[in-house]
Amino acid sequence: MYEYKFIRLELRGLIESKPKQDYHAIVEEHAKEGWRLVQVLAPPTGAYGTATHFELIFEKQI
């Protein structure tokens, strides 16, 4: 059985959207805690189907 953790990262900028936080550091920090990155989700919630945020989805075996 697994447990899951979802971390939402907001994006900034109109033409070149960039995350407001350092997602590399977030992934490395969670890996040290035993979490495994399984997916990056960028839902098309903004204008013209662009993403305004993305979510890092982690899993860890219970």
PyMOL Python script that loads the backbone (N, CA, C, O; Angstrom):
from pymol import cmd

cmd.read_pdbstr("""\
ATOM      1  N   MET A   1       0.844  -1.168   0.000  1.00  0.00           N
ATOM      2  CA  MET A   1       0.000   0.000   0.000  1.00  0.00           C
ATOM      3  C   MET A   1       0.898   1.244   0.000  1.00  0.00           C
ATOM      4  O   MET A   1       1.996   1.230   0.556  1.00  0.00           O
ATOM      5  N   TYR A   2       0.421   2.293  -0.619  1.00  0.00           N
ATOM      6  CA  TYR A   2       1.175   3.540  -0.750  1.00  0.00           C
ATOM      7  C   TYR A   2       0.369   4.706  -0.194  1.00  0.00           C
ATOM      8  O   TYR A   2      -0.862   4.678  -0.168  1.00  0.00           O
ATOM      9  N   GLU A   3       1.085   5.719   0.245  1.00  0.00           N
ATOM     10  CA  GLU A   3       0.445   6.995   0.560  1.00  0.00           C
ATOM     11  C   GLU A   3       0.955   8.011  -0.454  1.00  0.00           C
ATOM     12  O   GLU A   3       2.058   7.873  -0.984  1.00  0.00           O
ATOM     13  N   TYR A   4       0.153   9.021  -0.716  1.00  0.00           N
ATOM     14  CA  TYR A   4       0.489  10.004  -1.741  1.00  0.00           C
ATOM     15  C   TYR A   4       0.512  11.403  -1.155  1.00  0.00           C
ATOM     16  O   TYR A   4      -0.204  11.712  -0.203  1.00  0.00           O
ATOM     17  N   LYS A   5       1.349  12.240  -1.745  1.00  0.00           N
ATOM     18  CA  LYS A   5       1.481  13.636  -1.328  1.00  0.00           C
ATOM     19  C   LYS A   5       1.458  14.502  -2.582  1.00  0.00           C
ATOM     20  O   LYS A   5       2.125  14.197  -3.571  1.00  0.00           O
ATOM     21  N   PHE A   6       0.693  15.571  -2.532  1.00  0.00           N
ATOM     22  CA  PHE A   6       0.543  16.479  -3.666  1.00  0.00           C
ATOM     23  C   PHE A   6       1.054  17.860  -3.266  1.00  0.00           C
ATOM     24  O   PHE A   6       0.620  18.420  -2.259  1.00  0.00           O
ATOM     25  N   ILE A   7       1.965  18.401  -4.049  1.00  0.00           N
ATOM     26  CA  ILE A   7       2.512  19.728  -3.775  1.00  0.00           C
ATOM     27  C   ILE A   7       2.227  20.617  -4.976  1.00  0.00           C
ATOM     28  O   ILE A   7       2.669  20.344  -6.092  1.00  0.00           O
ATOM     29  N   ARG A   8       1.482  21.685  -4.724  1.00  0.00           N
ATOM     30  CA  ARG A   8       1.101  22.619  -5.785  1.00  0.00           C
ATOM     31  C   ARG A   8       2.130  23.747  -5.876  1.00  0.00           C
ATOM     32  O   ARG A   8       2.479  24.365  -4.870  1.00  0.00           O
ATOM     33  N   LEU A   9       2.605  24.004  -7.086  1.00  0.00           N
ATOM     34  CA  LEU A   9       3.558  25.085  -7.339  1.00  0.00           C
ATOM     35  C   LEU A   9       2.928  26.070  -8.314  1.00  0.00           C
ATOM     36  O   LEU A   9       2.578  25.712  -9.438  1.00  0.00           O
ATOM     37  N   GLU A  10       2.791  27.301  -7.873  1.00  0.00           N
ATOM     38  CA  GLU A  10       2.218  28.350  -8.722  1.00  0.00           C
ATOM     39  C   GLU A  10       3.244  28.783  -9.764  1.00  0.00           C
ATOM     40  O   GLU A  10       4.450  28.756  -9.514  1.00  0.00           O
ATOM     41  N   LEU A  11       2.756  29.176 -10.921  1.00  0.00           N
ATOM     42  CA  LEU A  11       3.617  29.666 -11.993  1.00  0.00           C
ATOM     43  C   LEU A  11       3.471  31.174 -12.120  1.00  0.00           C
ATOM     44  O   LEU A  11       2.413  31.730 -11.826  1.00  0.00           O
ATOM     45  N   ARG A  12       4.535  31.830 -12.559  1.00  0.00           N
ATOM     46  CA  ARG A  12       4.503  33.277 -12.771  1.00  0.00           C
ATOM     47  C   ARG A  12       4.945  33.562 -14.200  1.00  0.00           C
ATOM     48  O   ARG A  12       5.650  32.763 -14.816  1.00  0.00           O
ATOM     49  N   GLY A  13       4.534  34.675 -14.703  1.00  0.00           N
ATOM     50  CA  GLY A  13       4.909  35.067 -16.069  1.00  0.00           C
ATOM     51  C   GLY A  13       3.844  34.676 -17.067  1.00  0.00           C
ATOM     52  O   GLY A  13       3.165  33.662 -16.906  1.00  0.00           O
ATOM     53  N   LEU A  14       3.704  35.484 -18.094  1.00  0.00           N
ATOM     54  CA  LEU A  14       2.684  35.216 -19.106  1.00  0.00           C
ATOM     55  C   LEU A  14       3.233  34.423 -20.288  1.00  0.00           C
ATOM     56  O   LEU A  14       2.623  33.444 -20.719  1.00  0.00           O
ATOM     57  N   ILE A  15       4.365  34.838 -20.803  1.00  0.00           N
ATOM     58  CA  ILE A  15       4.911  34.172 -21.984  1.00  0.00           C
ATOM     59  C   ILE A  15       5.747  32.965 -21.579  1.00  0.00           C
ATOM     60  O   ILE A  15       5.532  31.861 -22.080  1.00  0.00           O
ATOM     61  N   GLU A  16       6.681  33.169 -20.690  1.00  0.00           N
ATOM     62  CA  GLU A  16       7.512  32.068 -20.191  1.00  0.00           C
ATOM     63  C   GLU A  16       7.148  31.824 -18.735  1.00  0.00           C
ATOM     64  O   GLU A  16       7.718  32.445 -17.837  1.00  0.00           O
ATOM     65  N   SER A  17       6.210  30.932 -18.499  1.00  0.00           N
ATOM     66  CA  SER A  17       5.796  30.628 -17.131  1.00  0.00           C
ATOM     67  C   SER A  17       6.893  29.860 -16.413  1.00  0.00           C
ATOM     68  O   SER A  17       7.403  28.856 -16.911  1.00  0.00           O
ATOM     69  N   LYS A  18       7.242  30.350 -15.238  1.00  0.00           N
ATOM     70  CA  LYS A  18       8.267  29.703 -14.425  1.00  0.00           C
ATOM     71  C   LYS A  18       7.700  29.505 -13.025  1.00  0.00           C
ATOM     72  O   LYS A  18       6.922  30.335 -12.553  1.00  0.00           O
ATOM     73  N   PRO A  19       8.078  28.417 -12.353  1.00  0.00           N
ATOM     74  CA  PRO A  19       7.582  28.207 -10.989  1.00  0.00           C
ATOM     75  C   PRO A  19       8.150  29.228 -10.021  1.00  0.00           C
ATOM     76  O   PRO A  19       9.294  29.663 -10.157  1.00  0.00           O
ATOM     77  N   LYS A  20       7.333  29.608  -9.036  1.00  0.00           N
ATOM     78  CA  LYS A  20       7.767  30.573  -8.031  1.00  0.00           C
ATOM     79  C   LYS A  20       8.735  29.951  -7.036  1.00  0.00           C
ATOM     80  O   LYS A  20       9.493  30.668  -6.382  1.00  0.00           O
ATOM     81  N   GLN A  21       8.722  28.618  -6.912  1.00  0.00           N
ATOM     82  CA  GLN A  21       9.593  27.920  -5.977  1.00  0.00           C
ATOM     83  C   GLN A  21      10.593  27.059  -6.742  1.00  0.00           C
ATOM     84  O   GLN A  21      10.389  26.749  -7.915  1.00  0.00           O
ATOM     85  N   ASP A  22      11.659  26.681  -6.076  1.00  0.00           N
ATOM     86  CA  ASP A  22      12.680  25.824  -6.674  1.00  0.00           C
ATOM     87  C   ASP A  22      12.217  24.370  -6.584  1.00  0.00           C
ATOM     88  O   ASP A  22      12.371  23.726  -5.546  1.00  0.00           O
ATOM     89  N   TYR A  23      11.656  23.864  -7.668  1.00  0.00           N
ATOM     90  CA  TYR A  23      11.110  22.504  -7.633  1.00  0.00           C
ATOM     91  C   TYR A  23      12.203  21.444  -7.544  1.00  0.00           C
ATOM     92  O   TYR A  23      11.942  20.344  -7.057  1.00  0.00           O
ATOM     93  N   HIS A  24      13.413  21.742  -7.998  1.00  0.00           N
ATOM     94  CA  HIS A  24      14.518  20.786  -7.848  1.00  0.00           C
ATOM     95  C   HIS A  24      14.768  20.507  -6.365  1.00  0.00           C
ATOM     96  O   HIS A  24      14.916  19.355  -5.958  1.00  0.00           O
ATOM     97  N   ALA A  25      14.812  21.555  -5.580  1.00  0.00           N
ATOM     98  CA  ALA A  25      15.048  21.410  -4.147  1.00  0.00           C
ATOM     99  C   ALA A  25      13.903  20.647  -3.479  1.00  0.00           C
ATOM    100  O   ALA A  25      14.138  19.845  -2.575  1.00  0.00           O
ATOM    101  N   ILE A  26      12.680  20.890  -3.913  1.00  0.00           N
ATOM    102  CA  ILE A  26      11.522  20.198  -3.342  1.00  0.00           C
ATOM    103  C   ILE A  26      11.602  18.699  -3.626  1.00  0.00           C
ATOM    104  O   ILE A  26      11.347  17.887  -2.737  1.00  0.00           O
ATOM    105  N   VAL A  27      11.953  18.331  -4.847  1.00  0.00           N
ATOM    106  CA  VAL A  27      12.070  16.914  -5.206  1.00  0.00           C
ATOM    107  C   VAL A  27      13.187  16.257  -4.412  1.00  0.00           C
ATOM    108  O   VAL A  27      13.006  15.159  -3.886  1.00  0.00           O
ATOM    109  N   GLU A  28      14.337  16.912  -4.316  1.00  0.00           N
ATOM    110  CA  GLU A  28      15.469  16.353  -3.572  1.00  0.00           C
ATOM    111  C   GLU A  28      15.140  16.195  -2.083  1.00  0.00           C
ATOM    112  O   GLU A  28      15.496  15.186  -1.475  1.00  0.00           O
ATOM    113  N   GLU A  29      14.473  17.171  -1.507  1.00  0.00           N
ATOM    114  CA  GLU A  29      14.103  17.115  -0.099  1.00  0.00           C
ATOM    115  C   GLU A  29      13.162  15.939   0.176  1.00  0.00           C
ATOM    116  O   GLU A  29      13.335  15.212   1.154  1.00  0.00           O
ATOM    117  N   HIS A  30      12.178  15.763  -0.686  1.00  0.00           N
ATOM    118  CA  HIS A  30      11.228  14.663  -0.487  1.00  0.00           C
ATOM    119  C   HIS A  30      11.872  13.300  -0.738  1.00  0.00           C
ATOM    120  O   HIS A  30      11.519  12.321  -0.081  1.00  0.00           O
ATOM    121  N   ALA A  31      12.803  13.230  -1.670  1.00  0.00           N
ATOM    122  CA  ALA A  31      13.511  11.971  -1.926  1.00  0.00           C
ATOM    123  C   ALA A  31      14.297  11.542  -0.687  1.00  0.00           C
ATOM    124  O   ALA A  31      14.351  10.354  -0.369  1.00  0.00           O
ATOM    125  N   LYS A  32      14.897  12.487   0.004  1.00  0.00           N
ATOM    126  CA  LYS A  32      15.636  12.172   1.232  1.00  0.00           C
ATOM    127  C   LYS A  32      14.714  11.627   2.315  1.00  0.00           C
ATOM    128  O   LYS A  32      15.148  10.877   3.189  1.00  0.00           O
ATOM    129  N   GLU A  33      13.430  12.011   2.253  1.00  0.00           N
ATOM    130  CA  GLU A  33      12.441  11.548   3.232  1.00  0.00           C
ATOM    131  C   GLU A  33      11.760  10.250   2.794  1.00  0.00           C
ATOM    132  O   GLU A  33      10.844   9.769   3.462  1.00  0.00           O
ATOM    133  N   GLY A  34      12.209   9.687   1.673  1.00  0.00           N
ATOM    134  CA  GLY A  34      11.654   8.415   1.217  1.00  0.00           C
ATOM    135  C   GLY A  34      10.519   8.518   0.216  1.00  0.00           C
ATOM    136  O   GLY A  34       9.923   7.502  -0.142  1.00  0.00           O
ATOM    137  N   TRP A  35      10.205   9.727  -0.246  1.00  0.00           N
ATOM    138  CA  TRP A  35       9.151   9.922  -1.228  1.00  0.00           C
ATOM    139  C   TRP A  35       9.720   9.729  -2.628  1.00  0.00           C
ATOM    140  O   TRP A  35      10.885  10.035  -2.882  1.00  0.00           O
ATOM    141  N   ARG A  36       8.893   9.222  -3.529  1.00  0.00           N
ATOM    142  CA  ARG A  36       9.287   9.022  -4.924  1.00  0.00           C
ATOM    143  C   ARG A  36       8.380   9.871  -5.809  1.00  0.00           C
ATOM    144  O   ARG A  36       7.155   9.790  -5.709  1.00  0.00           O
ATOM    145  N   LEU A  37       8.981  10.683  -6.674  1.00  0.00           N
ATOM    146  CA  LEU A  37       8.204  11.490  -7.612  1.00  0.00           C
ATOM    147  C   LEU A  37       7.603  10.574  -8.661  1.00  0.00           C
ATOM    148  O   LEU A  37       8.331   9.845  -9.337  1.00  0.00           O
ATOM    149  N   VAL A  38       6.275  10.600  -8.808  1.00  0.00           N
ATOM    150  CA  VAL A  38       5.627   9.725  -9.783  1.00  0.00           C
ATOM    151  C   VAL A  38       5.028  10.490 -10.960  1.00  0.00           C
ATOM    152  O   VAL A  38       4.851   9.925 -12.040  1.00  0.00           O
ATOM    153  N   GLN A  39       4.713  11.772 -10.759  1.00  0.00           N
ATOM    154  CA  GLN A  39       4.120  12.522 -11.861  1.00  0.00           C
ATOM    155  C   GLN A  39       4.194  14.019 -11.605  1.00  0.00           C
ATOM    156  O   GLN A  39       4.168  14.474 -10.461  1.00  0.00           O
ATOM    157  N   VAL A  40       4.285  14.774 -12.692  1.00  0.00           N
ATOM    158  CA  VAL A  40       4.143  16.225 -12.651  1.00  0.00           C
ATOM    159  C   VAL A  40       2.903  16.538 -13.477  1.00  0.00           C
ATOM    160  O   VAL A  40       2.852  16.225 -14.666  1.00  0.00           O
ATOM    161  N   LEU A  41       1.915  17.148 -12.860  1.00  0.00           N
ATOM    162  CA  LEU A  41       0.640  17.445 -13.500  1.00  0.00           C
ATOM    163  C   LEU A  41       0.545  18.945 -13.733  1.00  0.00           C
ATOM    164  O   LEU A  41       0.719  19.728 -12.799  1.00  0.00           O
ATOM    165  N   ALA A  42       0.273  19.350 -14.955  1.00  0.00           N
ATOM    166  CA  ALA A  42       0.104  20.768 -15.294  1.00  0.00           C
ATOM    167  C   ALA A  42      -1.266  20.944 -15.955  1.00  0.00           C
ATOM    168  O   ALA A  42      -1.368  20.922 -17.181  1.00  0.00           O
ATOM    169  N   PRO A  43      -2.318  21.118 -15.147  1.00  0.00           N
ATOM    170  CA  PRO A  43      -3.655  21.231 -15.711  1.00  0.00           C
ATOM    171  C   PRO A  43      -3.849  22.539 -16.471  1.00  0.00           C
ATOM    172  O   PRO A  43      -3.356  23.583 -16.043  1.00  0.00           O
ATOM    173  N   PRO A  44      -4.557  22.493 -17.584  1.00  0.00           N
ATOM    174  CA  PRO A  44      -4.788  23.696 -18.404  1.00  0.00           C
ATOM    175  C   PRO A  44      -5.896  24.573 -17.821  1.00  0.00           C
ATOM    176  O   PRO A  44      -7.022  24.564 -18.318  1.00  0.00           O
ATOM    177  N   THR A  45      -5.581  25.325 -16.772  1.00  0.00           N
ATOM    178  CA  THR A  45      -6.594  26.112 -16.076  1.00  0.00           C
ATOM    179  C   THR A  45      -6.559  27.597 -16.415  1.00  0.00           C
ATOM    180  O   THR A  45      -7.446  28.342 -15.999  1.00  0.00           O
ATOM    181  N   GLY A  46      -5.560  28.034 -17.156  1.00  0.00           N
ATOM    182  CA  GLY A  46      -5.421  29.452 -17.490  1.00  0.00           C
ATOM    183  C   GLY A  46      -6.006  29.791 -18.849  1.00  0.00           C
ATOM    184  O   GLY A  46      -6.661  28.968 -19.487  1.00  0.00           O
ATOM    185  N   ALA A  47      -5.759  31.006 -19.272  1.00  0.00           N
ATOM    186  CA  ALA A  47      -6.235  31.479 -20.565  1.00  0.00           C
ATOM    187  C   ALA A  47      -5.631  30.665 -21.703  1.00  0.00           C
ATOM    188  O   ALA A  47      -4.451  30.320 -21.657  1.00  0.00           O
ATOM    189  N   TYR A  48      -6.407  30.362 -22.697  1.00  0.00           N
ATOM    190  CA  TYR A  48      -5.968  29.628 -23.883  1.00  0.00           C
ATOM    191  C   TYR A  48      -5.415  28.246 -23.551  1.00  0.00           C
ATOM    192  O   TYR A  48      -4.587  27.713 -24.290  1.00  0.00           O
ATOM    193  N   GLY A  49      -5.869  27.665 -22.442  1.00  0.00           N
ATOM    194  CA  GLY A  49      -5.451  26.324 -22.086  1.00  0.00           C
ATOM    195  C   GLY A  49      -4.065  26.213 -21.492  1.00  0.00           C
ATOM    196  O   GLY A  49      -3.483  25.128 -21.471  1.00  0.00           O
ATOM    197  N   THR A  50      -3.526  27.321 -21.007  1.00  0.00           N
ATOM    198  CA  THR A  50      -2.207  27.278 -20.387  1.00  0.00           C
ATOM    199  C   THR A  50      -2.332  26.894 -18.916  1.00  0.00           C
ATOM    200  O   THR A  50      -3.403  27.015 -18.321  1.00  0.00           O
ATOM    201  N   ALA A  51      -1.245  26.438 -18.346  1.00  0.00           N
ATOM    202  CA  ALA A  51      -1.237  26.073 -16.937  1.00  0.00           C
ATOM    203  C   ALA A  51      -0.892  27.290 -16.081  1.00  0.00           C
ATOM    204  O   ALA A  51      -0.015  28.077 -16.437  1.00  0.00           O
ATOM    205  N   THR A  52      -1.582  27.440 -14.957  1.00  0.00           N
ATOM    206  CA  THR A  52      -1.277  28.505 -13.995  1.00  0.00           C
ATOM    207  C   THR A  52      -0.513  27.945 -12.803  1.00  0.00           C
ATOM    208  O   THR A  52       0.024  28.689 -11.982  1.00  0.00           O
ATOM    209  N   HIS A  53      -0.477  26.634 -12.726  1.00  0.00           N
ATOM    210  CA  HIS A  53       0.253  25.950 -11.659  1.00  0.00           C
ATOM    211  C   HIS A  53       0.554  24.535 -12.126  1.00  0.00           C
ATOM    212  O   HIS A  53       0.026  24.072 -13.138  1.00  0.00           O
ATOM    213  N   PHE A  54       1.409  23.860 -11.375  1.00  0.00           N
ATOM    214  CA  PHE A  54       1.552  22.430 -11.593  1.00  0.00           C
ATOM    215  C   PHE A  54       1.689  21.745 -10.251  1.00  0.00           C
ATOM    216  O   PHE A  54       2.024  22.373  -9.247  1.00  0.00           O
ATOM    217  N   GLU A  55       1.427  20.458 -10.246  1.00  0.00           N
ATOM    218  CA  GLU A  55       1.494  19.688  -9.016  1.00  0.00           C
ATOM    219  C   GLU A  55       2.532  18.596  -9.143  1.00  0.00           C
ATOM    220  O   GLU A  55       2.610  17.910 -10.162  1.00  0.00           O
ATOM    221  N   LEU A  56       3.330  18.442  -8.099  1.00  0.00           N
ATOM    222  CA  LEU A  56       4.263  17.340  -7.997  1.00  0.00           C
ATOM    223  C   LEU A  56       3.548  16.273  -7.185  1.00  0.00           C
ATOM    224  O   LEU A  56       3.049  16.547  -6.094  1.00  0.00           O
ATOM    225  N   ILE A  57       3.500  15.066  -7.714  1.00  0.00           N
ATOM    226  CA  ILE A  57       2.826  13.965  -7.033  1.00  0.00           C
ATOM    227  C   ILE A  57       3.867  12.958  -6.592  1.00  0.00           C
ATOM    228  O   ILE A  57       4.602  12.404  -7.410  1.00  0.00           O
ATOM    229  N   PHE A  58       3.923  12.727  -5.294  1.00  0.00           N
ATOM    230  CA  PHE A  58       4.888  11.815  -4.685  1.00  0.00           C
ATOM    231  C   PHE A  58       4.154  10.624  -4.095  1.00  0.00           C
ATOM    232  O   PHE A  58       2.985  10.716  -3.723  1.00  0.00           O
ATOM    233  N   GLU A  59       4.874   9.486  -4.015  1.00  0.00           N
ATOM    234  CA  GLU A  59       4.320   8.336  -3.310  1.00  0.00           C
ATOM    235  C   GLU A  59       5.383   7.752  -2.402  1.00  0.00           C
ATOM    236  O   GLU A  59       6.584   7.882  -2.641  1.00  0.00           O
ATOM    237  N   LYS A  60       4.895   7.095  -1.341  1.00  0.00           N
ATOM    238  CA  LYS A  60       5.801   6.424  -0.402  1.00  0.00           C
ATOM    239  C   LYS A  60       5.088   5.182   0.084  1.00  0.00           C
ATOM    240  O   LYS A  60       3.900   5.218   0.403  1.00  0.00           O
ATOM    241  N   GLN A  61       5.818   4.083   0.138  1.00  0.00           N
ATOM    242  CA  GLN A  61       5.227   2.845   0.605  1.00  0.00           C
ATOM    243  C   GLN A  61       4.995   2.920   2.111  1.00  0.00           C
ATOM    244  O   GLN A  61       5.855   3.376   2.865  1.00  0.00           O
ATOM    245  N   ILE A  62       3.829   2.466   2.529  1.00  0.00           N
ATOM    246  CA  ILE A  62       3.471   2.485   3.948  1.00  0.00           C
ATOM    247  C   ILE A  62       3.978   1.211   4.608  1.00  0.00           C
ATOM    248  O   ILE A  62       3.786   1.018   5.809  1.00  0.00           O
TER     249      ILE A  62
END
""", "prot")
cmd.dss("prot")
cmd.show_as("cartoon", "prot")
cmd.util.cbc("prot")
cmd.orient("prot")
